[in-house]
Amino acid sequence: MLLSQITQPSDLRRLSLSQLDELCQELRDTIVGAVAARGGHLGSNLGIVELTVALHRVFDSPHDVLLFDTGHQAYVHKMLTGRVEDFESLRQIGGLSGYPSQAESEHDWIENSHASTAMSYAHGIATAFAHTPQSTRKVVAVIGDGSMTGGMAFEGLNNLGHAGSDVTIVLNDNGRSYAPTVSKLGESLARLRINPKFVRQQNRLERLISDVPVVGREVERAMDAAKAAVREMWEPTSFFENLGVRYTGPFDGHDISGLEQALSNAAKIAGPVMVHVVTQKGRGYAPAENDAVKRMHDTGPFKNAEVSDEGSIGSPAPMPLSAVPPRGKYTDAFAEALVAAGERIPELVALTAAMPDSTGLLPFAERFPDRVFDVGIAEQHAVTSAAGMAMGGLRPVVAIYSSFLTRAMDQILLDVGLHELPVVFCVDRAGVTGPDGASAHGVIDMVLLTKVPGMTVLAPSSYQEVQVMLDDALDLAKGPVAIRWPRTSARLVSEHEVGTGFAARKIISGGDVCILAVGKMVEAAEAAVAELVDSGVSATLYDVRCIKPLDQDMMADAATHRLVITIEDGLAAGGVGSMIAMQLADAETPPRVRVMGLPDTYLPHGDPDELLGQVGLDTAGIVAQVQRHC
């Protein structure tokens, strides 16, 4: 295999074009195999294979800096920078991260699951390099796969153009972002405009004309008008160039030879250059190419498609029913509840920041297509837009991941909270999410949301609780509400195991210790109580349900115990347990309180339950904590 011979990017430069085609197929096969076994980002990486090969043949990493935005596009980059032998460990504890990682390689500068950041990183790094005399280092920002819809990208772009930073920007346009028409004439003009010889001659001519007295300025303005007219006829709008960024493209993102020429030319131009590349998301794997929703952008483990007798790739075989656990998914519970709520509340609308499928909005969109708003990767805009909708009499529900919610905390605090608006935040992937790593865990949402005045925060412990809580959020709350749930599966429970309103649910009574469990931690706490009974310890157990405001009947009951244990799958410092401890400290006879939560550190990637077990947030950890302090 050619891929096994690539131990560093420079090895690519000895390969012929035909060998590069063979290598690209090997890269795709390796990606499909690894993601089928471990899960991960499939479609986005299949689409960027040729582009990544071309980047590493033109630029000299790590001397030159390659920044991937978002980092989920970096699988090929990892394999071409000496990590192919470890690729089978992708997203496993102790294995390769699903994103670039400084701890893994000198070729990785940033770890980012949050989109639209590379322009700003590039501006800062290029500024630092400019302060180093005789520096020859290049900075390349690879953005796309929707990242150009984020406002931060345009903030960085504006500053790159203003500063004249020496940065090559590669826009990976895979049909999920800005996508102008491709034509042979347009491509020819694009190649001409970035050809170094043409640029030098154009700059020389413009200097000569501007030096001509009186008529020089008129001729210069006429030239500018003529160039603008050509751009309007044959190319995308001059938006980028109005910001001071030279634009070229679009180019075929699967033509390595053409990409190398375009990138080499761009690298020779002083100042920021945007190289627009059109790629096919999911390229080379039929199930991904045929996935109309998201081109298998991200996926859990699946049975790999097999090649048929005709040589075409078939669809992945479904998992046998016996392999499906008797549980549900929190996101599915939300999707069902939202459609039902939409039927009875005509003012109900839903917003998403580029994730209608992953956050469960597709069923609602199919039923109410005019009541769903996908604002792109623009979380701040989504929240403030929801505030405006609420002001106008609508009932907005913002479906968002926990790790992306934090990008819009200013808007939640001052645009929604300050105005006491009835916006419902449905926060998916809360807590330890698992294989995507440190930048994707949603561990700080409870700390932040509970500090918003007037905010009600709910945490379901089962599939059925999601549906009850959404209805209560829409019907009972006067101001903003957040409902947060984890990525892990939701247990299905009976009717008597479901709470109501904003009250806690008492599960069992006991005299030795009171355990207050939040969300998914209720299940582990129930198992712990059963073990404690066998060892002679009697426990009271509550499903807290409403994190803010705390149920005062629950608090009064907890205060009658000598020991109170709180358990949450969020940061312990400043979280729910801290709030409970502060309130109980004012009791007439304050109980001892032990707060169990996540440590103040960046957790690695891995199975969520394994990670929780490592920090003591499992049944064994709860039992040990109680026995230690009883």
C-alpha positions as CSV (number, residue, x, y, z in Angstrom):
1,M,0.0,0.0,0.0
2,L,1.2,3.5,-0.8
3,L,-0.4,4.9,2.3
4,S,1.9,2.8,4.5
5,Q,4.9,4.5,2.9
6,I,3.7,8.0,3.8
7,T,5.4,8.8,7.2
8,Q,5.6,12.6,6.6
9,P,4.1,15.1,4.1
10,S,7.3,15.3,2.1
11,D,6.9,11.7,1.1
12,L,3.9,12.8,-1.1
13,R,6.2,14.8,-3.4
14,R,7.9,11.8,-4.9
15,L,4.6,10.2,-6.1
16,S,3.3,10.5,-9.7
17,L,-0.3,11.7,-10.4
18,S,-1.4,8.1,-11.0
19,Q,0.1,7.1,-7.7
20,L,-1.7,10.0,-6.0
21,D,-5.0,8.7,-7.4
22,E,-4.2,5.3,-5.9
23,L,-3.3,6.9,-2.6
24,C,-6.5,8.9,-2.5
25,Q,-8.5,5.6,-2.9
26,E,-6.5,4.1,-0.1
27,L,-7.2,7.1,2.1
28,R,-10.9,6.8,1.5
29,D,-10.9,3.1,2.2
30,T,-9.1,3.7,5.5
31,I,-11.5,6.4,6.5
32,V,-14.6,4.3,5.8
33,G,-13.1,1.3,7.6
34,A,-12.2,3.4,10.7
35,V,-15.5,5.3,10.9
36,A,-17.5,2.1,10.4
37,A,-15.8,0.5,13.3
38,R,-15.6,3.5,15.7
39,G,-18.0,6.2,14.4
40,G,-16.9,9.7,13.4
41,H,-17.1,12.3,10.7
42,L,-17.3,10.5,7.4
43,G,-18.8,12.6,4.6
44,S,-16.7,15.7,5.3
45,N,-13.4,13.8,5.3
46,L,-14.2,11.8,2.1
47,G,-14.7,15.1,0.3
48,I,-11.5,16.7,1.3
49,V,-9.0,13.9,0.3
50,E,-7.5,15.4,-2.9
51,L,-7.5,18.9,-1.4
52,T,-5.5,17.7,1.7
53,V,-3.0,15.9,-0.5
54,A,-2.5,19.0,-2.6
55,L,-2.1,21.2,0.5
56,H,0.7,18.9,1.8
57,R,2.4,18.8,-1.5
58,V,2.5,22.6,-1.9
59,F,3.1,23.7,1.7
60,D,5.7,22.4,4.1
61,S,4.0,21.4,7.4
62,P,4.9,22.0,10.2
63,H,7.1,24.8,9.0
64,D,4.0,26.2,7.3
65,V,0.9,26.3,9.4
66,L,-2.2,24.4,8.3
67,L,-5.4,25.3,10.2
68,F,-8.6,23.2,9.7
69,D,-11.9,24.8,10.3
70,T,-13.6,22.8,11.7
71,G,-11.2,20.2,12.9
72,H,-13.6,17.4,11.9
73,Q,-12.1,17.8,8.4
74,A,-8.6,16.7,9.5
75,Y,-8.7,12.9,9.2
76,V,-6.6,12.9,6.0
77,H,-4.2,15.4,7.5
78,K,-3.7,13.1,10.4
79,M,-2.8,10.1,8.2
80,L,-0.5,12.1,6.0
81,T,1.4,13.4,9.0
82,G,2.6,10.1,10.4
83,R,-0.5,8.8,12.2
84,V,-1.9,6.2,9.8
85,E,-0.8,3.3,11.9
86,D,-2.8,4.6,14.9
87,F,-5.9,5.5,12.8
88,E,-7.8,2.4,14.0
89,S,-7.7,3.9,17.5
90,L,-9.7,7.0,16.3
91,R,-11.9,8.5,19.0
92,Q,-11.1,5.7,21.5
93,I,-9.7,6.3,25.0
94,G,-5.9,6.6,24.6
95,G,-6.2,6.7,20.8
96,L,-6.3,9.4,18.2
97,S,-8.6,12.4,18.7
98,G,-11.3,13.1,16.2
99,Y,-9.9,16.6,15.8
100,P,-6.4,18.1,15.4
101,S,-4.6,17.8,18.7
102,Q,-1.4,19.6,19.8
103,A,-0.7,16.6,22.1
104,E,-0.6,14.3,19.1
105,S,1.6,16.0,16.6
106,E,3.6,19.1,15.8
107,H,1.6,19.3,12.6
108,D,-1.6,20.2,14.6
109,W,-1.8,23.8,15.8
110,I,-5.4,23.9,17.2
111,E,-8.1,21.6,18.4
112,N,-11.5,23.0,17.4
113,S,-14.9,21.5,17.1
114,H,-16.4,25.0,17.1
115,A,-16.6,26.4,13.6
116,S,-15.6,29.7,12.0
117,T,-12.4,30.2,14.2
118,A,-9.6,29.6,11.7
119,M,-9.6,33.1,10.2
120,S,-9.0,34.7,13.6
121,Y,-6.3,32.1,14.4
122,A,-4.7,32.8,11.0
123,H,-4.7,36.5,11.6
124,G,-3.0,36.2,14.9
125,I,-0.4,33.6,13.8
126,A,0.4,35.6,10.6
127,T,0.8,38.8,12.7
128,A,3.3,36.9,15.0
129,F,5.3,35.6,12.0
130,A,5.4,39.2,10.5
131,H,7.3,40.3,13.6
132,T,10.0,37.7,12.9
133,P,12.6,39.1,10.4
134,Q,13.1,37.1,7.3
135,S,10.3,34.7,8.2
136,T,9.4,32.4,5.3
137,R,6.6,30.6,7.1
138,K,3.2,30.4,5.4
139,V,-0.2,30.3,7.1
140,V,-3.1,28.4,5.5
141,A,-6.6,28.4,6.8
142,V,-8.9,25.7,5.4
143,I,-12.4,26.7,6.1
144,G,-15.7,25.4,4.8
145,D,-18.2,22.6,5.3
146,G,-20.6,25.3,6.5
147,S,-18.0,27.2,8.6
148,M,-18.3,30.3,6.4
149,T,-21.9,30.8,7.6
150,G,-20.5,31.8,11.1
151,G,-20.1,35.4,11.9
152,M,-16.7,35.0,13.5
153,A,-15.3,33.9,10.1
154,F,-16.3,37.2,8.6
155,E,-14.8,39.1,11.6
156,G,-11.5,37.4,11.0
157,L,-11.8,37.9,7.2
158,N,-12.3,41.6,7.7
159,N,-9.2,41.9,9.8
160,L,-7.1,39.8,7.5
161,G,-8.0,42.1,4.6
162,H,-7.5,45.3,6.7
163,A,-4.1,44.1,8.0
164,G,-3.0,42.7,4.6
165,S,-2.0,39.5,6.4
166,D,0.0,37.0,4.4
167,V,-2.5,34.1,4.6
168,T,-3.9,31.6,2.1
169,I,-7.5,30.9,2.8
170,V,-8.9,27.8,1.2
171,L,-12.7,27.7,1.1
172,N,-13.8,24.1,1.0
173,D,-17.2,24.5,-0.6
174,N,-19.0,21.2,-0.5
175,G,-22.5,22.4,-1.2
176,R,-23.2,23.1,2.4
177,S,-22.1,26.7,2.2
178,Y,-21.5,29.6,-0.3
179,A,-21.5,27.9,-3.7
180,P,-21.2,30.0,-6.9
181,T,-21.6,28.4,-10.4
182,V,-18.6,26.6,-11.8
183,S,-17.7,27.1,-15.4
184,K,-14.6,26.5,-17.6
185,L,-14.5,30.2,-18.5
186,G,-14.7,31.2,-14.9
187,E,-12.0,28.8,-14.0
188,S,-9.7,30.1,-16.8
189,L,-10.2,33.7,-15.7
190,A,-9.6,32.7,-12.1
191,R,-6.3,31.0,-13.0
192,L,-5.2,34.1,-14.9
193,R,-6.0,36.5,-12.1
194,I,-3.9,34.7,-9.6
195,N,-1.0,33.9,-11.9
196,P,2.0,35.7,-10.4
197,K,3.2,37.1,-13.7
198,F,-0.2,38.5,-14.5
199,V,-0.4,40.0,-11.0
200,R,3.0,41.6,-11.3
201,Q,2.2,43.1,-14.6
202,Q,-1.2,44.3,-13.4
203,N,0.3,46.0,-10.4
204,R,3.0,47.6,-12.5
205,L,0.4,49.0,-15.0
206,E,-1.7,50.3,-12.2
207,R,1.3,52.2,-10.7
208,L,2.2,53.7,-14.1
209,I,-1.4,54.8,-14.7
210,S,-1.7,56.4,-11.2
211,D,1.4,58.4,-11.8
212,V,0.0,60.0,-15.0
213,P,-1.0,63.6,-14.1
214,V,-4.8,64.5,-14.3
215,V,-5.9,61.7,-16.6
216,G,-4.3,59.0,-14.6
217,R,-7.0,58.9,-11.9
218,E,-9.7,58.9,-14.5
219,V,-8.1,55.9,-16.3
220,E,-7.6,54.2,-13.0
221,R,-11.2,54.5,-12.1
222,A,-12.2,53.3,-15.6
223,M,-10.0,50.2,-15.1
224,D,-11.6,49.5,-11.7
225,A,-15.0,49.7,-13.2
226,A,-14.1,47.4,-16.1
227,K,-12.6,44.8,-13.7
228,A,-15.7,45.0,-11.6
229,A,-17.9,44.4,-14.6
230,V,-15.9,41.3,-15.6
231,R,-16.2,40.0,-12.1
232,E,-20.0,40.5,-12.1
233,M,-20.3,38.7,-15.4
234,W,-18.0,35.7,-14.9
235,E,-17.2,35.3,-11.2
236,P,-18.8,35.5,-7.8
237,T,-19.5,38.9,-6.3
238,S,-16.5,41.0,-5.4
239,F,-17.4,40.7,-1.7
240,F,-14.0,39.3,-0.7
241,E,-12.0,41.8,-2.6
242,N,-14.0,44.6,-1.1
243,L,-12.6,43.4,2.2
244,G,-9.1,43.5,0.9
245,V,-8.9,39.7,0.2
246,R,-7.9,38.6,-3.3
247,Y,-10.4,36.0,-4.6
248,T,-9.8,33.2,-7.0
249,G,-11.9,30.2,-8.1
250,P,-13.9,28.2,-8.0
251,F,-11.6,25.2,-8.7
252,D,-12.3,21.5,-8.9
253,G,-11.5,20.2,-5.4
254,H,-10.8,16.7,-6.7
255,D,-8.2,17.7,-9.4
256,I,-4.9,17.4,-7.6
257,S,-2.9,18.9,-10.4
258,G,-5.2,21.9,-10.8
259,L,-5.3,22.4,-7.0
260,E,-1.5,22.4,-6.8
261,Q,-1.2,25.1,-9.4
262,A,-3.8,27.3,-7.7
263,L,-2.3,26.8,-4.3
264,S,1.2,27.4,-5.5
265,N,0.2,30.6,-7.2
266,A,-1.7,31.8,-4.2
267,A,1.3,31.2,-1.9
268,K,3.3,33.6,-4.1
269,I,0.9,36.5,-3.7
270,A,1.6,38.9,-0.8
271,G,-1.4,39.5,1.4
272,P,-4.6,37.4,2.0
273,V,-5.8,35.2,-0.9
274,M,-9.1,33.3,-0.9
275,V,-8.9,30.1,-3.0
276,H,-12.4,28.8,-3.6
277,V,-12.5,25.0,-4.0
278,V,-15.7,23.0,-4.8
279,T,-15.7,19.5,-3.4
280,Q,-18.3,16.7,-3.1
281,K,-19.1,15.7,0.4
282,G,-19.1,11.9,0.9
283,R,-17.2,11.4,-2.4
284,G,-16.3,7.8,-3.2
285,Y,-18.8,6.1,-0.8
286,A,-22.2,5.5,-2.3
287,P,-24.2,5.5,0.9
288,A,-22.7,8.9,1.8
289,E,-23.2,10.3,-1.7
290,N,-26.8,9.2,-1.6
291,D,-27.6,10.6,1.8
292,A,-29.6,13.7,0.9
293,V,-29.8,15.0,4.4
294,K,-26.1,15.3,5.5
295,R,-24.0,13.0,3.2
296,M,-23.2,10.9,6.3
297,H,-21.5,13.9,7.8
298,D,-21.2,12.2,11.2
299,T,-22.2,8.7,12.1
300,G,-21.9,6.1,14.8
301,P,-20.4,2.7,14.0
302,F,-22.1,0.9,11.1
303,K,-21.8,-2.2,9.0
304,N,-19.5,-1.3,6.2
305,A,-21.0,-1.4,2.7
306,E,-19.8,-4.3,0.5
307,V,-18.8,-4.1,-3.1
308,S,-21.3,-6.0,-5.4
309,D,-20.5,-8.1,-8.4
310,E,-20.9,-5.1,-10.6
311,G,-18.3,-3.3,-8.6
312,S,-20.7,-0.7,-7.1
313,I,-21.0,-0.1,-3.5
314,G,-24.2,-1.2,-1.8
315,S,-26.0,0.3,1.2
316,P,-25.0,-0.5,4.7
317,A,-26.8,-3.4,6.2
318,P,-29.1,-2.5,9.1
319,M,-28.1,-3.6,12.6
320,P,-30.1,-6.7,13.7
321,L,-33.0,-5.9,16.1
322,S,-31.4,-8.0,18.8
323,A,-28.5,-5.5,18.9
324,V,-30.7,-2.6,19.6
325,P,-31.0,-2.0,23.4
326,P,-34.5,-1.5,24.9
327,R,-33.9,2.2,25.4
328,G,-34.7,5.3,23.4
329,K,-32.8,8.5,22.5
330,Y,-33.3,11.8,24.2
331,T,-33.2,13.6,20.9
332,D,-36.0,11.3,19.5
333,A,-38.1,12.1,22.6
334,F,-37.7,15.8,21.9
335,A,-38.5,15.4,18.2
336,E,-41.8,13.6,19.1
337,A,-42.7,16.1,21.8
338,L,-42.0,19.1,19.6
339,V,-44.3,17.9,16.8
340,A,-47.0,17.3,19.3
341,A,-46.5,20.8,20.9
342,G,-46.6,22.3,17.4
343,E,-50.0,20.8,16.7
344,R,-51.5,22.5,19.8
345,I,-49.5,25.8,19.8
346,P,-49.7,27.5,16.4
347,E,-47.2,30.2,17.5
348,L,-44.5,27.6,18.2
349,V,-41.4,28.0,16.0
350,A,-38.0,26.2,16.1
351,L,-34.5,27.5,15.4
352,T,-31.3,25.7,14.8
353,A,-27.7,26.8,14.0
354,A,-27.0,24.5,11.0
355,M,-28.0,21.3,12.8
356,P,-31.7,20.5,12.0
357,D,-31.0,16.7,11.7
358,S,-28.7,16.2,14.7
359,T,-30.9,18.3,17.1
360,G,-34.1,16.4,16.1
361,L,-35.9,19.2,14.2
362,L,-36.5,17.3,10.9
363,P,-39.8,15.8,11.9
364,F,-41.1,19.2,13.0
365,A,-39.7,20.7,9.7
366,E,-41.6,18.1,7.7
367,R,-44.8,18.8,9.5
368,F,-44.4,22.6,9.8
369,P,-41.9,23.7,7.1
370,D,-42.6,27.4,7.5
371,R,-42.0,27.3,11.3
372,V,-38.4,26.2,11.3
373,F,-35.4,28.6,10.9
374,D,-31.9,27.3,10.2
375,V,-29.6,30.3,10.6
376,G,-26.4,28.6,9.7
377,I,-23.4,28.4,12.1
378,A,-24.5,31.5,13.9
379,E,-25.5,30.6,17.5
380,Q,-25.4,34.2,18.7
381,H,-27.8,35.3,15.9
382,A,-30.1,32.3,16.6
383,V,-30.6,33.3,20.2
384,T,-31.2,37.0,19.6
385,S,-33.4,36.3,16.7
386,A,-35.4,34.0,19.0
387,A,-35.6,36.9,21.5
388,G,-37.1,39.1,18.7
389,M,-39.6,36.3,17.8
390,A,-40.7,36.1,21.4
391,M,-41.1,39.8,21.6
392,G,-43.4,39.6,18.5
393,G,-45.6,36.9,20.1
394,L,-44.1,33.7,18.8
395,R,-43.0,30.8,21.1
396,P,-39.4,30.0,20.0
397,V,-37.6,26.8,20.8
398,V,-33.9,26.9,20.2
399,A,-32.4,23.4,19.6
400,I,-28.7,23.4,20.2
401,Y,-25.8,21.4,21.4
402,S,-24.5,22.3,24.9
403,S,-20.9,22.9,23.7
404,F,-22.2,25.4,21.1
405,L,-24.7,27.1,23.5
406,T,-21.8,28.6,25.3
407,R,-20.9,30.7,22.2
408,A,-24.1,32.6,22.8
409,M,-24.1,33.2,26.5
410,D,-24.0,36.9,26.2
411,Q,-27.2,36.8,24.1
412,I,-28.9,34.4,26.5
413,L,-28.0,36.6,29.5
414,L,-28.8,40.0,28.0
415,D,-31.0,39.6,25.0
416,V,-33.3,36.8,26.4
417,G,-32.8,36.8,30.2
418,L,-32.8,40.6,30.8
419,H,-36.0,40.9,28.9
420,E,-37.6,37.9,30.6
421,L,-38.6,36.4,27.3
422,P,-40.2,32.9,27.0
423,V,-37.6,31.3,24.9
424,V,-37.1,27.6,25.4
425,F,-33.5,26.2,25.0
426,C,-33.4,22.5,24.2
427,V,-29.8,21.6,25.0
428,D,-28.6,18.4,23.5
429,R,-25.3,16.6,24.0
430,A,-25.0,18.0,27.6
431,G,-22.5,16.5,30.0
432,V,-19.7,14.2,28.9
433,T,-20.4,13.5,25.2
434,G,-17.6,11.0,24.5
435,P,-15.6,10.4,21.4
436,D,-15.4,13.9,20.0
437,G,-13.1,15.1,22.8
438,A,-12.4,18.1,25.0
439,S,-13.9,20.7,22.7
440,A,-17.2,18.9,22.3
441,H,-18.0,17.9,25.9
442,G,-21.0,20.0,27.3
443,V,-19.9,20.2,30.9
444,I,-20.4,23.9,31.7
445,D,-24.0,24.6,30.6
446,M,-25.5,24.1,34.1
447,V,-22.9,26.4,35.7
448,L,-23.7,29.2,33.2
449,L,-27.4,28.8,32.7
450,T,-28.2,28.7,36.5
451,K,-26.6,32.2,36.7
452,V,-29.1,33.8,34.3
453,P,-31.7,35.6,36.4
454,G,-35.2,34.3,35.9
455,M,-34.0,31.2,34.0
456,T,-35.6,27.9,34.7
457,V,-33.3,24.9,34.1
458,L,-34.6,21.3,33.8
459,A,-32.8,18.0,33.5
460,P,-34.7,14.9,32.4
461,S,-33.7,11.4,33.6
462,S,-35.8,9.4,31.1
463,Y,-37.3,9.4,27.6
464,Q,-40.7,10.4,29.0
465,E,-39.4,13.2,31.1
466,V,-38.3,15.1,28.0
467,Q,-41.8,15.2,26.7
468,V,-43.3,16.3,30.0
469,M,-40.6,19.0,30.5
470,L,-41.1,20.5,27.1
471,D,-44.8,20.9,27.7
472,D,-44.3,22.3,31.1
473,A,-41.7,24.8,29.8
474,L,-44.2,26.0,27.2
475,D,-47.2,26.1,29.5
476,L,-46.0,27.0,33.0
477,A,-42.9,29.1,32.7
478,K,-43.1,32.9,32.5
479,G,-39.5,33.5,31.3
480,P,-36.7,31.6,29.6
481,V,-36.3,27.8,30.2
482,A,-33.5,25.4,29.4
483,I,-33.9,21.7,29.2
484,R,-30.6,19.8,29.0
485,W,-30.0,16.1,28.2
486,P,-27.0,13.9,27.4
487,R,-25.9,12.2,24.2
488,T,-26.2,8.7,25.8
489,S,-29.4,6.7,25.5
490,A,-32.5,7.5,27.5
491,R,-34.2,4.8,29.6
492,L,-37.9,4.1,29.2
493,V,-39.8,4.2,32.4
494,S,-43.3,3.7,33.7
495,E,-45.9,6.4,34.3
496,H,-45.3,6.6,38.1
497,E,-41.6,7.3,37.4
498,V,-42.3,10.6,35.7
499,G,-42.5,13.9,37.5
500,T,-44.6,16.9,36.9
501,G,-44.2,20.7,36.8
502,F,-41.0,22.1,38.3
503,A,-41.0,19.8,41.4
504,A,-38.4,17.2,42.3
505,R,-39.5,13.5,42.4
506,K,-38.9,11.5,45.5
507,I,-37.9,8.0,44.6
508,I,-37.2,6.4,48.0
509,S,-37.0,7.4,51.6
510,G,-34.2,6.5,54.1
511,G,-32.6,8.0,57.2
512,D,-28.8,7.8,56.8
513,V,-28.1,9.9,53.7
514,C,-30.0,12.0,51.2
515,I,-28.9,11.7,47.6
516,L,-29.9,14.4,45.1
517,A,-29.2,13.2,41.6
518,V,-29.5,15.3,38.4
519,G,-30.5,14.0,35.0
520,K,-28.8,10.9,33.7
521,M,-27.1,10.4,37.1
522,V,-30.4,9.3,38.6
523,E,-30.0,5.8,37.1
524,A,-26.6,5.3,38.6
525,A,-27.9,6.6,41.9
526,E,-30.8,4.2,42.0
527,A,-28.3,1.3,41.5
528,A,-26.1,2.7,44.3
529,V,-29.0,3.0,46.7
530,A,-29.8,-0.7,46.1
531,E,-26.2,-1.6,46.9
532,L,-26.2,0.5,50.0
533,V,-29.3,-1.2,51.4
534,D,-27.4,-4.5,51.2
535,S,-24.6,-3.0,53.3
536,G,-27.0,-1.6,55.9
537,V,-27.2,2.0,54.7
538,S,-30.6,3.6,54.3
539,A,-30.9,6.4,51.7
540,T,-33.4,8.9,50.5
541,L,-33.1,9.5,46.8
542,Y,-34.5,12.4,44.7
543,D,-34.6,13.0,41.0
544,V,-33.9,16.8,41.2
545,R,-35.6,17.4,37.8
546,C,-35.7,21.2,38.2
547,I,-32.1,22.5,38.7
548,K,-33.3,26.1,39.0
549,P,-35.3,27.0,41.0
550,L,-34.6,24.2,43.4
551,D,-37.7,22.5,44.9
552,Q,-37.9,23.8,48.4
553,D,-39.8,20.8,49.7
554,M,-36.9,18.6,48.5
555,M,-34.4,21.0,50.2
556,A,-36.3,20.9,53.5
557,D,-36.3,17.1,53.5
558,A,-32.6,17.0,52.6
559,A,-31.9,19.3,55.6
560,T,-33.3,16.7,58.0
561,H,-30.5,14.3,57.1
562,R,-27.0,14.3,58.5
563,L,-25.4,13.7,55.1
564,V,-26.4,15.0,51.7
565,I,-24.7,13.8,48.5
566,T,-25.3,15.7,45.2
567,I,-24.5,14.1,41.8
568,E,-24.4,15.9,38.5
569,D,-22.7,15.3,35.1
570,G,-21.4,18.8,34.9
571,L,-18.7,20.8,36.6
572,A,-18.8,20.5,40.3
573,A,-17.4,24.0,40.9
574,G,-20.3,26.5,40.5
575,G,-22.8,23.8,39.5
576,V,-26.0,22.4,41.0
577,G,-24.3,20.8,44.0
578,S,-22.7,24.1,44.9
579,M,-26.1,25.8,44.9
580,I,-27.6,23.1,47.0
581,A,-24.7,23.3,49.5
582,M,-25.1,27.1,49.8
583,Q,-28.8,26.8,50.6
584,L,-28.4,24.0,53.1
585,A,-25.7,25.9,54.9
586,D,-28.4,28.2,56.1
587,A,-30.4,25.4,57.7
588,E,-31.0,25.4,61.4
589,T,-28.7,22.3,61.7
590,P,-26.8,22.3,58.5
591,P,-26.0,18.8,57.1
592,R,-22.7,17.8,55.7
593,V,-22.8,18.1,52.0
594,R,-20.6,16.3,49.5
595,V,-20.7,17.5,45.9
596,M,-20.1,15.0,43.2
597,G,-19.4,16.4,39.7
598,L,-16.9,16.7,37.0
599,P,-13.4,18.1,37.8
600,D,-12.2,21.5,36.6
601,T,-10.1,20.0,33.7
602,Y,-10.4,19.3,30.0
603,L,-11.6,15.7,29.7
604,P,-10.2,13.5,26.8
605,H,-12.3,11.7,24.3
606,G,-13.7,8.2,24.9
607,D,-16.8,6.3,25.9
608,P,-19.0,8.7,28.0
609,D,-19.8,6.1,30.7
610,E,-16.1,5.0,30.9
611,L,-15.1,8.7,31.3
612,L,-17.7,9.2,34.0
613,G,-16.5,6.1,35.8
614,Q,-12.9,7.4,35.8
615,V,-14.0,10.5,37.8
616,G,-16.2,8.5,40.2
617,L,-19.5,9.4,38.6
618,D,-21.0,5.9,38.5
619,T,-22.6,3.5,40.8
620,A,-19.4,2.4,42.4
621,G,-18.3,5.9,42.9
622,I,-21.5,6.9,44.5
623,V,-21.4,3.9,46.9
624,A,-17.8,4.7,47.8
625,Q,-18.6,8.4,48.5
626,V,-21.5,7.5,50.8
627,Q,-19.6,4.8,52.7
628,R,-16.7,7.2,53.1
629,H,-18.8,9.9,54.8
630,C,-21.6,8.0,56.6
